[in-house]
Amino acid sequence: MARKARFWLAAGTVAALLGIVVWRNLPALHLRPLGAEPAAETLTRPADVPSTSTNEGRAQARPEKAARVEAFQALKLRAEAGDRVAQRLLAETYADCYVVNLDREAFMSSLDVKKQLLSDTNQKRVLEQATRERIAKCDAVEGGGQLEPQLAAYWYAEAAKRGDLAARAMVRGQDLSRHDPVVTARLLEEVLASGDPAAIFHFGITLRVDDAVNSGSPTEALATGAMASWAWIVAGCRMGYDCGPASRVMESNCLEVNGCTGEDLDAYVRNELPTDADRKDLERRVTEILRLVEGQ
């Protein structure tokens, strides 16, 4: 598939890059509107999958894997202690690894098919590296065993409840109904005021073409049009969110939509846009978002 054509496919599946498609289509938690206190029953924590002694033994025999297991356990402990950023990162980890740990053979088979679609040797190498990295990551998550389907949604909800704006955007992304323009405008203003690269990036990831803010609002144009989502995403990258060639974002881009170019996300998006006019539109929008953030 040509790069210019593939961009619009990637744009249509941008949510898959952060695991939204996976956890959104699993049994849903009945989350209340943003800013509302979740009902007690929505916060029932799914059971964790215990690590097996066999996997623990392997971890001890392999220093790199042991370090990954230790890092995952430390992240989990911070999340359980109420650290909202750790809760969001734990949700991302569970989202990344749900399919990988559900059926490793099916995961590998799907990547074999994707590899056949790549003609460039370097892109195949990038796909192979992304595959190795994702498997190593997921081997360290709950012993590499199958994961409860609601874990990602649960921890996103916990982080959102504690005020993590990026997690609030992700919870909002789970809602398939038409978003309230007032809520969209309020979240947009909070994200801008925060100056948080993760919040900026995740607002873009979950911004839909049918989203809108109140008519006449100064920020209405920032949430309107097919380029709006990418503008927020790129702005978040330029503010410091990790979008480098080896980042989780680009690893997922490679694994999900064969975007195995070895670029950072900023360069990838600009190179995928079909026309110079599109690139100028993107740059104009990104510049405006960054200007508004700096003016807070």
N, C-alpha and C positions, 0 to 999 in steps of 0.2 A: 504494500500500500504506500503510495507516495506520501512524503512528509506533509505536504500542504493539506492533503485530504485527511491525513491522520489527525491533524490538530483538532479538527472539529469533532472527531470521535473522542479524542482525549478531553476536549472541553465538555462534551456531553457526559463523560464518566469521571469528571474531576473528583467527585465525592469518593469514588472507589480508591483514590490515592491515599486516603486516610482511614479507610475501613468503614466508611459510613454505610455503604451498600450492604456489607456483611451484617453488621449489628442492627441496622435498621430493619432488615427483613426477617430477623429472628423474633421470637415472642416478645412483644413490646412491653416495656414498663409503662404504666399509665401515668405519664408525667404531667404535672400541672403547669400552667402558663409561667413564663419567665418571671422571676421575682416572687412567686408564690411559694409558700412552704409546702414541700411534698407531704402527702399523707403518709402515715407510718407504714402502711402496707406496701407502698411503692419502694421502700428502702430495704426490703427483705433481701439479705445478701445471699446470692447463689453459693452453693457449697464449692469449696476449692477442691481441685484434684490433687491428692497427696502425691509427693514424689515417691518413686519406688526405690528400694534399697539398691537394686541393680543400677539404676540411673545415678544414684548418689555415688556408688562405687566407681562408675565410669568418670564422674565429675572429678573425683579425687585423683584418678589416674591421668587426667588430662588437665593440666594447669589452666589452659585457656578456657575450657568449658567450666572448670571450677570457678574461675573468676566471673564468668557470665552468670552462673547460678547464684553466686554470692551477690552480684549486682542486682539481679532480679529480686532476691529475697530482701535486700536492703530497700529497694524501691517499694516493695509490697508493705514492709513494716512502716515506712514513712507515710504511705497512703492510709494504712489502717490507723495511724496516729492522728490523722486529720489534715495532713499537708495537701492542700488542694492542687498544687502543681504536680505532686507525685501521683495524686489520684487520676489526674488527666493522662499523665504519662503511662500509668498502669493500664488505663482504659485503652490507650493506643496500642500497647503491647498485646493485650488480649485480642483486640481487633485484628492486628497483624497476624496473629498466630492461630486464630480459630480454624480457618480452613486448612492451614498447613498441618496442624496437629489432629484435625478431624480425620483426614485420609491422606497420608503422606504419598502413597502410590499415585492417587489421583492428581495430587498437586504436581508431582514430578512429571506425570504424563502430559498434563496441560502445558507445562513449560517446554517439553520436548516438541510439542506441536508449534508453540510460539517460536522456538528456535529455528524450526524449518522455514518460517516465514521471513527470517532475517537473512539477507544476502551478504551483508558486510561482516567480515571476520571480526573486526573490533567490536561491533555491536553484539555479536554472539559471545564474545569474551566478557563484555559487560553483563550480559544476561547470566552467564555462568557464575560470575562473581556475586551478583545480586542473589542468585539462588543459594549459593553457599552461605552467604551472610544471613539470609532469612532463616534457613534451616538451623544454623548454629544458634541464632537468637531464640528460635522457638523450641529447640531442644532443652534450653535452660528454663523454659516457662512451665511450671508445674510438672517437672520431670519429663516434658515432651509428650505428656498424655493429652487425651481429648479434654476440651474445656467446656465448662458450662456455658450455654449459649447467651445468657444474660450478663455475663461478667463485664463486658465492655460498656453496655448501656448503664449498668449499675454504677460503675465508677465514674463515668461521665456525669451522671446525675448527682453523685456525691460531690464532685468537684464544682459543678454548677451551683449547687446549694450553698457551697462555701464561698461563692463569689468569683470563681475563675471564669473570666470572660470568654476565653477560647472554648472552654467546656460548655458554657451557656450557648455559644453558637452551635456547637455540635449537637446539643440536646434539641435546639431549635431545628436543626437539619433533619432530625428524626421525624418531625411533624410534616406529613405529606399534604395537609390541608393548606389552603391559601393563607399566607401569613398576614397578620394584622399590620397595616401600614404604620400604625402608631407604635406598635412593638418594634417593628423594624427600625423606625426612626430613632426610637429611644436607645436601642442596642447600638446602632451606628454611632450615635453621639457618645455613648459610654466608651465604645471601642476607640474612637478618636481621642477622647480625653485621657484614656489610659496610657497611650504611647507604648503599648505592649506589642512587640512584633508578633507574638503568638496569637494574640487576640485579633490583630489586623489580618493575619494570614488565615485564621480559621473562619473569620467573618466572610472572607472571600470564598473559601472552600464551600461554605454552606449557603452562599447567596444564589438565589435562583432567578432565572430570567423573568419570572412572573412576580418577583418581589417589587415592592414600591414603598416609598415613604410618602408622607403627607404632601399632596399637591401644593406646589409653591414653596416648599421647604428649600433652603439654600443647599442642602445636601442631596436633594432629590436626584440630581444627575449622577451622583456617585453610586447609586443603587439601581440604575436603570440601564438596560441594554445588555447585549450578549457579551460585551467586553468588560462589564463592571466586575464580574467575579475575578477575572484574571488580573485586573488592575489592583484589587485589594491583595491578592495573592503575591503578586510581584512586589508591591509596596512592603508587605511583611518581610519578604526575602531581603530587600534592600535595607530594611531597618535592623536586620540581624538574625531573623529566623533562619534556621539551618536549611538551606536549599542547595547546598553544594553537590557536586557530582556523586559523592559517597553518602549523601544524607538519606535518611529514611524516606523522605519525599521522593527523591529521584530513584531510589531502589524500588519503591512501590510503583512509580511511573513505568519503570522497566518491566516489572513483573506483571502488571495489570494490563498495560496497553502497548507493550513492546517499544516504549520510548527509551531505548537503551543506547542513547547517543553519547554518553559520557560527559554531557554538559551540565552546568548548573541550571536550575529551573528558569531563571531570568533569561539566559541565552536560549534555552530550549523553546520557551514560549515565543520569543521574538523571531526565532528562526522558523517556527511553525506557522506563524501568521502569513496568510497568502499574499498580502499587498503592503506596499509602503504606507498607504493610507491607514491601514489597520495598525501598523506599528506606531505611527504618529498618534493615532487615537489612544492607544494603550499608554504611550509615554505621557501624553497630556493628562490622562486620568491619574496615573501614578504620581506625577508631579503635584497634582492638586491634593491628593490624599496626604502626601508627605508634607506639603505646605500647611495643611490644616492641623496635622499632628504637631508640627513645630510651633504653631501659633497657639497651642493650648496653654 
